[in-house]
Amino acid sequence: MRPNRKTGQDVQVFVISLRESTERRARIKKQLDQKGLDFQFFDAIDSYSHASLLEERENIQKTQRVKGYRLQNTELACFASHRCLWEKCVENQRSMIILEDNVDLKDFSVESLLKIYEQSREFFYIKLSATNKKSFIKIKKLDGNYFLGQYTGNTCGTTAYIISPAAAKAFLGDSEQFLEPVDDYMEKTWKHGVKTYSVSPCLFERAKISSTIGTFSSRKRKLNITLAKRLYIEAYRLVEGCLRFFFFMDWKKIIKYKIQRHWF
């Protein structure tokens, strides 16, 4: 389901964090309070106490067939946590800034953040942090020295992003089952119709602490696969690469911006 434009929504700030992670909560709360940014904690899905829920969402066979691995329980819990907030976003019909508790705030003011949000309302999903930076193509000048644009490849991570109700609804439509990590899913435009935009320079960055709702160090539980299955996985990867090329970048907006800036 592709998003329909809807404006005039106030933004809410949520921090995904396990209820028992008191030290982590204190760390991020201190940073947000220092900025004067109002927020709410969202209790993350626990991979142990919600095991039955996560089992219903997982499709082991399909993930193994197209990826060659099985998702970690913490990855499933991370996906479920973000999905719960998407549901809340649609229910409340208000845009959200969603943060994970393993994030650090960079040098920006709340006023600048809110101006950036206001100036970007025509875009549905905007990452405020990029773990794996690629080349950045500018689309729109924002407040201060910030630009809205697109990186030329996956930037990984869901530590900080803005999401509109329209984008949240689209993400919900194709995520009844968790086939891959949530950050991979969110950057696959051809699945849900939502293009990924980013703000550069980043306003947030991954803190040098591990995530409690989804670890990257032990992300993939590799399974024994035959040569034939491996060839299928590689073919699937090639198809997704082609789809990414055709659907990922918003060339119309990029070209329009460059013409307006007299870059051509």
C-alpha positions in Angstrom: 0.0 0.0 0.0 1.5 3.3 -1.1 1.3 6.4 1.0 -1.1 9.3 0.4 0.1 12.7 1.3 -1.3 14.1 4.5 0.0 17.2 6.2 -0.7 19.2 9.3 0.3 16.5 11.8 2.2 17.3 15.0 5.3 15.3 15.6 5.8 13.1 18.7 9.1 11.7 19.9 9.4 8.1 21.2 12.5 6.3 22.5 12.3 2.5 22.1 13.9 0.9 25.2 13.4 -2.2 27.3 11.6 -1.3 30.5 14.4 -2.8 32.7 17.2 -0.9 30.9 17.3 1.8 33.6 20.9 2.9 32.9 20.4 3.2 29.2 17.2 5.2 29.8 18.9 7.5 32.2 21.7 8.1 29.6 19.4 9.0 26.7 17.0 10.9 29.0 19.9 13.2 30.1 20.8 14.0 26.5 17.2 14.7 25.5 16.5 16.8 28.6 19.6 18.9 28.0 18.2 19.6 24.5 14.8 20.4 26.0 13.2 17.8 23.7 9.9 16.4 25.0 9.7 12.6 24.5 8.1 9.4 25.8 9.7 6.0 26.4 8.1 3.1 24.5 8.6 -0.2 26.2 10.4 -2.4 23.7 9.2 -5.9 22.9 11.1 -8.4 25.0 12.3 -11.5 23.0 11.8 -13.7 26.0 8.4 -12.7 27.4 6.9 -12.2 23.9 8.4 -15.4 22.4 5.0 -16.7 21.2 4.1 -13.4 19.5 7.5 -13.4 17.7 7.1 -17.0 16.5 3.8 -16.0 14.8 5.6 -13.3 12.9 8.6 -15.3 11.9 8.8 -17.3 8.6 11.8 -19.5 9.1 11.5 -21.4 5.8 11.1 -18.3 3.6 14.0 -16.4 5.3 16.2 -19.4 5.0 15.3 -19.9 1.3 16.0 -16.3 0.2 18.6 -15.3 2.8 20.3 -18.4 3.9 20.1 -17.6 7.6 17.5 -17.4 10.5 16.8 -14.1 12.3 17.9 -13.7 15.8 15.2 -13.5 18.5 16.4 -10.0 19.3 16.0 -9.0 15.6 12.5 -10.2 15.7 11.8 -8.2 18.9 13.4 -5.1 17.3 11.1 -5.4 14.3 8.1 -6.0 16.5 8.9 -2.9 18.6 9.1 -0.6 15.6 6.0 -2.1 14.1 4.1 -1.4 17.3 5.0 2.3 17.0 3.9 2.3 13.3 0.5 1.1 14.5 0.4 3.9 17.0 1.4 6.4 14.4 -1.5 5.4 12.2 -3.9 5.2 15.1 -3.0 8.7 16.3 -2.6 10.2 12.8 0.5 12.1 14.0 4.0 11.9 12.7 6.7 10.6 15.0 10.4 10.9 15.6 11.5 7.4 16.6 14.7 6.8 18.4 16.4 3.8 19.9 18.1 4.1 23.3 21.6 3.4 21.8 21.8 6.7 20.1 23.7 9.9 20.8 22.5 13.4 19.9 24.8 15.6 17.9 25.2 19.4 18.1 21.8 20.7 17.0 19.0 22.7 18.7 15.4 21.6 19.2 14.4 24.7 17.1 16.6 23.5 14.3 15.2 19.9 14.5 11.6 21.2 14.4 12.3 23.5 11.5 13.9 20.5 9.6 10.7 18.5 10.4 8.5 21.3 9.1 10.5 21.8 6.0 10.4 18.0 5.2 6.7 17.3 5.6 6.3 16.4 1.9 8.6 13.4 2.5 7.2 10.3 4.3 10.2 8.6 5.8 13.4 10.4 6.8 16.4 8.9 8.5 18.2 11.3 10.9 21.1 8.9 11.4 23.2 6.9 8.9 25.3 4.0 10.3 26.7 3.0 6.9 27.2 6.2 4.9 27.3 6.1 1.1 27.5 9.0 -1.4 24.9 11.6 -0.6 22.8 13.3 -3.2 21.1 16.6 -2.1 17.4 17.2 -2.9 16.4 20.1 -0.6 18.2 22.7 1.5 17.0 22.7 5.1 17.5 24.9 8.1 21.1 25.8 8.9 23.7 23.7 7.1 21.5 20.7 6.7 20.2 19.1 3.5 17.6 16.5 2.8 18.5 13.9 0.2 19.3 10.3 -0.5 22.3 8.1 0.1 23.1 5.9 -2.9 22.8 2.7 -0.9 21.5 1.2 2.3 22.7 3.1 5.3 21.7 0.4 7.9 20.1 0.9 11.3 16.9 2.4 12.7 18.4 4.5 15.5 16.6 7.7 14.5 14.0 8.6 11.9 10.9 10.6 11.2 7.9 8.7 10.0 4.5 10.0 8.8 1.2 8.1 9.3 1.1 7.5 5.5 4.5 5.8 5.6 3.7 3.9 8.8 0.5 2.5 7.1 2.5 1.4 4.1 5.1 -0.3 6.2 2.4 -2.1 8.1 0.9 -3.4 4.9 3.7 -5.7 4.0 5.2 -6.6 7.4 2.8 -9.2 8.7 5.7 -11.6 8.6 9.3 -10.7 9.5 11.5 -12.0 6.8 14.6 -9.8 7.3 15.9 -7.2 9.8 13.6 -4.2 10.1 16.2 -1.7 8.8 16.6 -3.8 5.6 12.9 -4.0 5.1 12.3 -0.3 5.5 14.8 0.6 2.7 13.1 -1.8 0.2 10.9 0.7 -1.7 9.6 -1.9 -4.1 7.9 -3.8 -1.3 5.9 -1.0 0.3 6.3 2.1 -1.9 8.0 4.2 0.7 11.2 5.9 -0.5 14.0 6.4 2.0 15.3 10.0 2.5 18.0 11.2 4.9 19.2 14.4 6.6 22.9 15.2 6.2 24.8 15.9 8.3 23.2 13.4 10.7 21.5 14.8 13.7 22.0 11.5 15.7 24.6 8.8 15.7 24.8 5.3 17.0 26.3 5.4 20.5 29.3 3.2 21.2 27.2 0.8 23.2 25.4 -2.4 22.1 21.7 -2.5 21.3 19.5 -4.5 23.6 16.7 -4.9 21.1 18.7 -6.0 18.1 22.4 -7.0 17.9 24.5 -6.8 14.8 27.4 -8.8 16.0 25.4 -12.0 16.0 22.8 -11.0 13.4 22.8 -14.0 11.2 22.4 -17.6 12.3 23.9 -19.2 9.3 22.3 -22.5 8.2 23.8 -25.4 6.3 22.8 -24.9 2.7 23.4 -26.8 -0.5 25.0 -25.4 -3.6 21.6 -25.3 -5.4 20.2 -23.2 -2.5 23.2 -21.0 -2.5 22.7 -20.2 -6.2 19.0 -19.4 -5.5 20.0 -17.0 -2.7 22.5 -15.3 -5.0 19.9 -15.0 -7.8 17.5 -13.5 -5.3 20.1 -11.0 -4.2 20.7 -10.0 -7.9 17.0 -9.5 -8.4 16.8 -7.3 -5.3 19.8 -5.3 -6.6 18.0 -4.6 -9.8 14.8 -3.6 -8.0 16.9 -1.3 -5.7 18.3 0.4 -8.8 14.9 1.1 -10.3 12.9 2.0 -7.2 15.3 3.2 -4.5 16.4 6.7 -5.7 14.0 9.5 -6.3 15.5 10.8 -9.5 12.7 13.2 -10.3 13.2 15.2 -7.1 17.0 15.0 -7.4 16.9 16.4 -11.0 14.4 19.1 -10.1 16.6 20.2 -7.2 19.7 20.3 -9.3 17.9 22.3 -12.0 16.7 24.8 -9.4 20.2 25.2 -8.1 21.6 25.7 -11.6 23.8 22.7 -11.3 23.1 21.6 -14.9 
